[in-house]
Amino acid sequence: MRAATGESYPTTSRWQPFHEPLRRTLLRNGAIAILVGAVIARFWGGLPRWPLVTLLALWPSLGGHWVEVWFLNWLRPRIPAARRVQVAARFVVWFAGGLGLAVGLALTAITLAGYRPGHWPTWWLAGLAFICVELLAHLALQLRGRPSFYNGRG
């Protein structure tokens, strides 16, 4: 009916795809992993452990970035735009993403360092921890006036 009255259909959705140069992504998340690796290695075996801990820190930093990009570019446009739905879906994605990243991190630690985890009765802590990391990352974006979870633009 719109076409008959001369009105045009909207050509863009409410959500714009997230785009960032790969170089910027790798530099930022690599720097985060190096810094986190240095801090953790200081308390977990010193300088000789820094490369391994930095590699393990790439799971939440770089892997977490791709979890967020998947939500922004694939899932978000496919679910209702209602704020409650978007928030709930994001928390579910962050929780599940945190679990998946923790499994990858643990398998890497087992393979490269011979780490032997005990029982995992608190596996859900990895999901909650990742939610906290994402909320802090989005708080930093919010404080810089950038699109974030808090303002509903990111």
C-alpha beads as a LAMMPS data file, in Angstrom:
LAMMPS data file: protein, C-alpha beads

154 atoms
153 bonds

1 atom types
1 bond types

-500.0 500.0 xlo xhi
-500.0 500.0 ylo yhi
-500.0 500.0 zlo zhi

Masses

1 110.0

Atoms # bond

1 1 1 0.000 0.000 0.000
2 1 1 2.858 2.393 0.759
3 1 1 4.311 2.080 -2.727
4 1 1 0.996 3.171 -4.228
5 1 1 0.999 6.365 -2.142
6 1 1 4.585 7.249 -2.998
7 1 1 5.985 6.451 0.452
8 1 1 9.112 4.399 0.458
9 1 1 9.833 1.444 2.655
10 1 1 12.678 1.869 5.135
11 1 1 15.867 0.439 3.693
12 1 1 17.792 0.130 6.927
13 1 1 16.956 -1.737 10.079
14 1 1 17.136 -0.151 13.496
15 1 1 20.384 -2.010 14.150
16 1 1 23.489 -1.094 12.225
17 1 1 26.021 -3.892 11.812
18 1 1 29.167 -3.565 13.894
19 1 1 32.306 -3.014 11.831
20 1 1 35.830 -2.527 13.087
21 1 1 39.145 -2.997 11.295
22 1 1 40.699 -6.344 12.240
23 1 1 43.982 -4.608 13.064
24 1 1 42.268 -2.450 15.703
25 1 1 40.497 -5.481 17.169
26 1 1 43.724 -7.486 17.403
27 1 1 45.736 -4.596 18.861
28 1 1 43.169 -3.743 21.536
29 1 1 42.407 -7.307 22.598
30 1 1 46.057 -8.332 22.348
31 1 1 47.036 -5.430 24.618
32 1 1 44.345 -6.433 27.106
33 1 1 45.614 -10.025 27.095
34 1 1 49.234 -8.888 27.571
35 1 1 48.285 -6.668 30.499
36 1 1 46.056 -9.285 32.150
37 1 1 48.748 -11.901 31.499
38 1 1 51.373 -9.754 33.220
39 1 1 49.202 -9.161 36.273
40 1 1 48.177 -12.810 36.669
41 1 1 51.664 -14.183 35.898
42 1 1 53.086 -12.043 38.695
43 1 1 51.082 -14.113 41.167
44 1 1 51.174 -17.422 39.256
45 1 1 54.800 -18.307 38.619
46 1 1 56.368 -15.029 37.554
47 1 1 57.805 -13.899 34.237
48 1 1 58.294 -17.405 32.758
49 1 1 54.506 -17.906 32.854
50 1 1 53.666 -14.574 31.206
51 1 1 53.439 -15.887 27.589
52 1 1 51.181 -18.799 28.589
53 1 1 48.927 -16.655 30.765
54 1 1 48.744 -14.051 27.989
55 1 1 47.657 -16.764 25.551
56 1 1 44.997 -17.932 28.020
57 1 1 43.820 -14.337 28.493
58 1 1 43.140 -14.124 24.758
59 1 1 40.161 -16.435 25.281
60 1 1 38.055 -13.906 27.189
61 1 1 39.495 -10.807 25.504
62 1 1 39.534 -11.768 21.826
63 1 1 37.019 -14.599 22.090
64 1 1 34.704 -12.324 24.055
65 1 1 34.916 -9.744 21.283
66 1 1 33.677 -12.303 18.749
67 1 1 30.843 -13.396 21.069
68 1 1 29.730 -9.761 21.171
69 1 1 30.092 -9.308 17.391
70 1 1 27.984 -12.439 16.827
71 1 1 25.256 -11.001 19.025
72 1 1 25.373 -7.561 17.389
73 1 1 25.520 -8.669 13.762
74 1 1 23.651 -11.966 13.714
75 1 1 21.289 -12.420 16.652
76 1 1 20.220 -8.854 17.505
77 1 1 18.606 -8.115 14.115
78 1 1 16.675 -11.405 14.284
79 1 1 14.954 -10.924 17.630
80 1 1 12.312 -8.379 18.674
81 1 1 13.656 -4.871 19.236
82 1 1 11.898 -4.534 22.603
83 1 1 14.500 -3.518 25.202
84 1 1 13.564 -6.351 27.595
85 1 1 14.021 -8.963 24.889
86 1 1 17.329 -7.476 23.766
87 1 1 18.666 -7.332 27.350
88 1 1 17.562 -10.880 28.164
89 1 1 19.043 -12.243 24.945
90 1 1 22.306 -10.445 25.548
91 1 1 22.606 -11.871 29.066
92 1 1 21.921 -15.374 27.739
93 1 1 24.530 -14.938 24.986
94 1 1 27.085 -13.559 27.443
95 1 1 26.435 -16.417 29.890
96 1 1 26.677 -19.125 27.214
97 1 1 29.656 -17.383 25.630
98 1 1 31.417 -17.300 28.984
99 1 1 30.882 -21.033 29.388
100 1 1 32.238 -21.747 25.914
101 1 1 35.251 -19.492 26.403
102 1 1 35.986 -21.130 29.764
103 1 1 35.980 -24.558 28.124
104 1 1 38.394 -23.305 25.444
105 1 1 40.606 -21.700 28.077
106 1 1 40.629 -24.870 30.194
107 1 1 41.428 -27.108 27.211
108 1 1 44.272 -24.781 26.217
109 1 1 45.647 -24.836 29.780
110 1 1 45.386 -28.627 29.897
111 1 1 47.100 -29.016 26.532
112 1 1 49.906 -26.488 26.948
113 1 1 50.551 -26.435 30.685
114 1 1 49.388 -29.823 31.878
115 1 1 46.816 -28.087 34.063
116 1 1 44.478 -30.551 35.720
117 1 1 41.276 -28.901 36.897
118 1 1 39.439 -30.313 39.877
119 1 1 35.736 -30.963 39.705
120 1 1 33.592 -28.208 38.223
121 1 1 30.601 -27.908 40.544
122 1 1 30.663 -24.158 39.966
123 1 1 30.874 -24.184 36.165
124 1 1 28.240 -21.463 36.047
125 1 1 30.734 -19.017 37.595
126 1 1 32.445 -18.743 34.208
127 1 1 29.196 -17.499 32.666
128 1 1 28.602 -15.024 35.486
129 1 1 32.209 -13.817 35.346
130 1 1 31.910 -13.169 31.617
131 1 1 28.710 -11.194 32.173
132 1 1 30.589 -9.041 34.703
133 1 1 33.490 -8.515 32.294
134 1 1 31.085 -7.455 29.541
135 1 1 29.203 -5.096 31.855
136 1 1 32.504 -3.439 32.824
137 1 1 33.589 -3.180 29.187
138 1 1 30.268 -1.584 28.271
139 1 1 30.542 0.770 31.251
140 1 1 33.834 2.017 29.817
141 1 1 32.106 2.567 26.459
142 1 1 29.223 4.363 28.165
143 1 1 31.586 6.668 30.076
144 1 1 33.272 7.577 26.778
145 1 1 29.896 8.409 25.194
146 1 1 30.067 5.454 22.807
147 1 1 27.246 3.026 21.932
148 1 1 26.941 0.506 24.738
149 1 1 24.647 -1.983 26.437
150 1 1 23.606 0.710 28.910
151 1 1 22.367 3.265 26.386
152 1 1 20.786 0.639 24.123
153 1 1 22.810 1.748 21.091
154 1 1 25.547 -0.843 21.272

Bonds

1 1 1 2
2 1 2 3
3 1 3 4
4 1 4 5
5 1 5 6
6 1 6 7
7 1 7 8
8 1 8 9
9 1 9 10
10 1 10 11
11 1 11 12
12 1 12 13
13 1 13 14
14 1 14 15
15 1 15 16
16 1 16 17
17 1 17 18
18 1 18 19
19 1 19 20
20 1 20 21
21 1 21 22
22 1 22 23
23 1 23 24
24 1 24 25
25 1 25 26
26 1 26 27
27 1 27 28
28 1 28 29
29 1 29 30
30 1 30 31
31 1 31 32
32 1 32 33
33 1 33 34
34 1 34 35
35 1 35 36
36 1 36 37
37 1 37 38
38 1 38 39
39 1 39 40
40 1 40 41
41 1 41 42
42 1 42 43
43 1 43 44
44 1 44 45
45 1 45 46
46 1 46 47
47 1 47 48
48 1 48 49
49 1 49 50
50 1 50 51
51 1 51 52
52 1 52 53
53 1 53 54
54 1 54 55
55 1 55 56
56 1 56 57
57 1 57 58
58 1 58 59
59 1 59 60
60 1 60 61
61 1 61 62
62 1 62 63
63 1 63 64
64 1 64 65
65 1 65 66
66 1 66 67
67 1 67 68
68 1 68 69
69 1 69 70
70 1 70 71
71 1 71 72
72 1 72 73
73 1 73 74
74 1 74 75
75 1 75 76
76 1 76 77
77 1 77 78
78 1 78 79
79 1 79 80
80 1 80 81
81 1 81 82
82 1 82 83
83 1 83 84
84 1 84 85
85 1 85 86
86 1 86 87
87 1 87 88
88 1 88 89
89 1 89 90
90 1 90 91
91 1 91 92
92 1 92 93
93 1 93 94
94 1 94 95
95 1 95 96
96 1 96 97
97 1 97 98
98 1 98 99
99 1 99 100
100 1 100 101
101 1 101 102
102 1 102 103
103 1 103 104
104 1 104 105
105 1 105 106
106 1 106 107
107 1 107 108
108 1 108 109
109 1 109 110
110 1 110 111
111 1 111 112
112 1 112 113
113 1 113 114
114 1 114 115
115 1 115 116
116 1 116 117
117 1 117 118
118 1 118 119
119 1 119 120
120 1 120 121
121 1 121 122
122 1 122 123
123 1 123 124
124 1 124 125
125 1 125 126
126 1 126 127
127 1 127 128
128 1 128 129
129 1 129 130
130 1 130 131
131 1 131 132
132 1 132 133
133 1 133 134
134 1 134 135
135 1 135 136
136 1 136 137
137 1 137 138
138 1 138 139
139 1 139 140
140 1 140 141
141 1 141 142
142 1 142 143
143 1 143 144
144 1 144 145
145 1 145 146
146 1 146 147
147 1 147 148
148 1 148 149
149 1 149 150
150 1 150 151
151 1 151 152
152 1 152 153
153 1 153 154
